[in-house]
Amino acid sequence: MTRKRIGVLVGVALIAAVGIGVGVAVGPGGRPSTAGPTGGPGYSWYHSMMGRYYGGSMMGGSPGGWMTGPRGYRWMMGGASAPGWMQGGRLPSSMMGTTTDPGKIMGKLWANAPGPRVSATQAARLGSQVPAGASVNRARHTITFTAASVHLVAVASPPGGPDETFRIAGMVNPAVVVPAGAKVSIEVVNADPDTAHGLVITASDGRSSWMPMMTSRPAFTGSALWFLGNPTSAGMHAGTLTFTAAIPATYHYLCPVPGHAQKGMTGTLTVSTS
């Protein structure tokens, strides 16, 4: 299997789980359920998606190959029969070449994707500025909003900062607090020179799963921006996710690229009633 196919496969696997709002069945301990996998909407969408992308022959040698069926579904979702890298390990070097980060392959695949761009200078400014209407407590590492409209910028892996982190208002992975019912807009900029990143709001912090979006779905409609590719001479990729913070609770923002949340690319977003 080529490195490009592996990158596409990893990306498709993530999108298959939650890209259209269809969740994977989750069993005890937060792992995808392998009991009766053909009975849930997660498998139905997975089967349909794999058929569209690969003509039903992916790794099976003929239409209706094993990757499109229940065995492939359990394997892709990290079931007991999955290889070690699907259960929280790393992709083997035979697949990834000199890298163990799928984000490096995905970053290349998405590098020339259409969409807005910002310059390196703009990205540095956006990652440092305090959002309008926000109260910043640097001692507590917290940004608090009280207005009904919230806008902030998260810069992924900016130069000069820790790798696999977000910079918001000049802080690394700060806690963000917004009022219940607020309309939230988060602009994401990928400043990493050679790795894809994204941002998703979810109920889980993603640290327990190498593929966090296989076991949890976006917390709100519109609260997911999957992948921004590597910067090019045209600038750094930028994208915006917009959602209503409807239900008070503490959620997490995280990068959905495999392994990134485990490395620390996650923070909290609290929807407060006060």
N, C-alpha and C positions, 0 to 999 in steps of 0.2 A: 504494500500500500504506500502511495507517495506521501510526502510530507504535506503537500497541498490538500490531498484528500483527507488526511488526518485532521488538518485544521478545519476544513469544511465540516467534517463529521462532528467534531467537538462543538462547533458553533451551532450546527443543526440540532444536536442533542439538547443544548440549552434552550433554543427557541422552541423545540418540540414540547418541552415540559410546560412552559408558561407563556410563550410568545403571543398566544391569542387568548390568554386567560383560562386555559384548561390546565388544572393542576394534576400532578401525579398522585396516585393513591399512596398515602404514607402509613407505614405500619408502626408498631411500638418502637420507641427509641429514635423516632424521626427518620427511619430508613424507608425507602419506597417498598410498598408491599408487593410480594411476589405471589401471593395467594390469589388464584383466579385472575391473572393479569389481563385476560381478554374481556373482563366484565366491566371495566371502568372507562370513563371518557379519556383518561390519559393515554391508555393503550390505543384506543380507537383513533385518536388524532395522530399518535406516533406512527401507526401502521399506514394511515393515509399519507402522511408527510413523507415517509421513507419511500413509498411507492412513487410519489411525484418527483422526488429528487433523484432517485436512483433506478427508476423503472422496475422496481421489485427485485432487482438482482444483486443488490449490494452485499458483497462477501458471501453470496449464496451460490453463485455460478449459474443461476437460471432465475426467471421470474418466480417470485414467491420464495426467494432464498431465505436462509435462517435469520438474517439480520432484520427482516421485515416482520418476523413472527414473534411469538411469545418468548422464545429463547433469546433472540436478539434484544427484545425489550428489557428483559431481566438483566442481561449483560450490560446494556447501555445505561440502565438506571442504577447500576452498582450492586446487583444482587450477589448472592453467595458464590455463584459460578463465575463472576466477573474477574478479570485479571486484577492484580494488585493495584495498578494505577487508577482503576475505576473505583476502588474502594478506599481511596484516600492517599494513594502513593503518587508516584510521578510517572509520566509517560516514558517508556524505555527509549534509550538513545537510538535504537535502530529505527524508531519512528520519527524522532525529533532531531536527529543529527547531533549538533553540539549543544542544543538547548533542551531544558526540561520544562519550559514554560510555554503552554499552548498559546498564551497571549502574544508571543513573538511571531508565531505563524499567523494568528488571526490579525495582528497588527499589519502585516504585509498584505493579507487578503483584502482588508478594508482601507488600505492607505489611499487609494484613488477613488473611494466612494464619493458620491455627490454630497453636498451639504455645506453649511456655513463654515468659515475658517476665521481664525484670529492669528495675529502675528505673535512672536515670542514676547515682544514688548507689551502688547495688550494682555497676554496671558499673565505675565508677571504682575501687572497692575490689578487685574481682576482678582487674582488670588490673594492680594494683600489688602484690598479695600474693604472697609466696613459697609455692609449692606445698608441701604436707606431704611430708617425706622428701627434699626436693630440696636440693642444694648449689649455691649461686649464686656464680659468679665474674664480677663485673661488669667487671673489667679485661679479661677474655677474652670477655666477652659470651656466657657459657655457663651453661646450667642442666643439672646432672647428677643423674640418678636411679640408685639402686642396688637398690631394692626390686623385687619381682616385680609390684607393682601401682602404676601411675602415673596420677596425675590432675593435669591442669593446665588453665588457662583462657587462651584467646586472645581478646582484645578487638580487633575490627576497626575501624580508623580512629577511635580515641577522640579526644575533644576535647582540644586542647592538644598533640597529638602530630603527627608527620608524616602527611600524608594517604596513603592506600593502603599502610598498614603494619599489622602486628599488634603489640599490646602484651602481653607475657607477663612476669610478675613485675617489672613496672616497666621492662622493656627493650624496645627496638624490634627485632623479628625476631631474637631471640637463637637461638644454636645450642642444640639440645636433644639430650641424650644419654640413652638408656635401655638397660637390659640386654636381651640377646636372650631372647626368650620372655616378656617382660613383657606384662601386660594393660594397654593404654594407653587412657585415657579423656581426650578433649579437649573441653571445653565451649567453644563459640564464641558470642560475643556481638557482634551488629552494632550498633556505636555511631555509625555514619555516619548523619547526618540525612537524606540524600537519595540513597543509593546502596546497591544490594544487594552483599552479600559472602558468601563461603563459605570452606571450608577443605578441602583434599584433600591426602593424603600420596601422593607419586608419586616415581618414579625421576628425573624431569626437573625442573629448576628453573623451567621454563616461560618463561624470558626470551626464548627464540628464537622463540616462537610467540605470536601475538596471541590464539589460542584454544588454550591449552596442552593442554586435555583432549581435543582432536581427535587428538593424536599420542601420548598416553600415558595409561595407565589407572591407577586407584588401586593403590598398591603392595600393600595388604592388604585382605582382605575386611572391609568396614565402615569403611574409612579415608577416607570421603568424606561431606561435608555440603555439598550443592550451593549453595543460595541461602537467605539470610535477608533478608527485606525491610526496608524503611525502618521506623524506630521510629514509633510512634503514641502517642496519649494513654494507651494501655494499657501502654506500656513498650517496651523494646528487645527484639527477637527474640533468643532463645537456642536453641541446639541442641547435641547431644552426639554425637560420633562415637567408636566404641569398636572396638578391633581388637587383635590379638595381634602383637607385633613379632617375627615368627618368623624372619626371615632377616637375619643381620648384614650391614650395608652402610650407606652414607650416602644418605639419601633427602631429599626436600624437602617442606615444607609450603607451600602456596600458595593464593591465591584463584583459583578457576576462572572468575570473571567475565571476559569478554574484555578484554584489555589490562591488567588489574590486576597480574598477575605481572611483566609487562614494566616496569611502573612501579615495581617493587620490593616488591610484596606477597608476599614469599617468604622462607623461611629453611631451615636444614638440621635434619634429625632423623637422628641417628646411632644405629643399633642396634649395640651394642658387645658383644663376647664377654668383656671384662675387667671 
